[in-house]
Amino acid sequence: MKAYAVFQGGGVKAIGFVGAITKFEQMGYKWEKLAGTSAGAIIASLLAVGYTSKELKNIMSTLDYTSFLDKNRLQSLPIIGKVLGVVAQKGLYQGKYIETWIDELLKAKGKTKFKDVSKNGVSNLKIIASDITKKSILILPDDLIKYGIDPMEFEIAKAVRMSTSIPFYFKPEKLRYRDKYSFIVDGGILSNFPVWIFDVTGVPKLPTFGFKFQKVSKSCSEKERNDFLCFVMDLVESVIDNYDETYLTDKDRVRTISIPTADVKTTDFDIKRDKSLRLFDLGYESAERFLNEWDFREYIRCYVQKKVSI
């Protein structure tokens, strides 16, 4: 069975998506097109180049997320490093390690550019980022044509780096084009859950499944922390967690696997392996419950054909 998959941003919670797709793979599903924002972009890109859920479980469950917190000399300065990092670098951390890490994984499968996951010049992988200079959503690679950049020759790892650039947390990526440049940050600022991206007019040939997380119940500041980093985390997660949730329709909810978070936050980079594996299990269980009730023909009858007839 073929289907499309769209993954929400989720930071270190991404292994929950791996648990969910493990169940889908066991039920015979294969992904025709994939899309994702931030951590969802990581999962989507790795699936697009051929990684299986078994391989992803091993990668994500053994990953040391603190490696993502790379700093330059300025950001590493004691006491004033964080302030200078935000003021001068626009981020507490560099974010380059994420790009290097994902690029190595892509090279292992021999697919590093969007042309490697495309058919007839159209990419089967879509990665969401935010162009804060133009104040607009950036769908990679499609929108690159607007910048005079060849979409097919663009590096997937660079796109993932852009999509995962949590504002203030990671240094934004500077996209240079012609004689200009744009600052690109986390896609979650404008669309953390782009479940709409493969929708068509009329009856779809294949189902699109959305994979998202339930909201974390407690904020950082509720845990009696009041430092700057805590403030940044709460600010960013307030934007990311609530925007798409507000506009999620019934049509989208019924095709979405909603995964509990076990109170793991997007930026809990010191997450332990047992907590990661718990998220995997929660993703698997959520997908199992979903698939027990899912009926594509019923979905079309209730949410597509009725809309068309109206």
Buried (B, 14 or more C-beta within 10 A) or exposed (E): EEBBBBBBBBBBBBBBBBBBBBBBBEEEBEBBBBBBBBBBBBBBBBBBBEBEBEBBBEBBBEBEBEEBBBBBEEBEBEEEBBEBBBEEBBBBBBBBBBBEBBBEBBEEBEBBBBBBBBEEEEBBBBBBBBBBBBEEBBBBBBBBEEBEBEBBEBBBBBBBBBBBBBBBBBBBBEBEEEEEEBBBBBBBBBBBBBBBBBEEEEEBEBBBBBBBBBEBEEBBEEEEEEEEBBBBBBBBBEBBBEBBBEEBEEBBEBBBBBBBBBEBBBBBBEBEEEBBBBBBEBBBBBBBEBBEEBEEEEBBEBBBEEEEEE
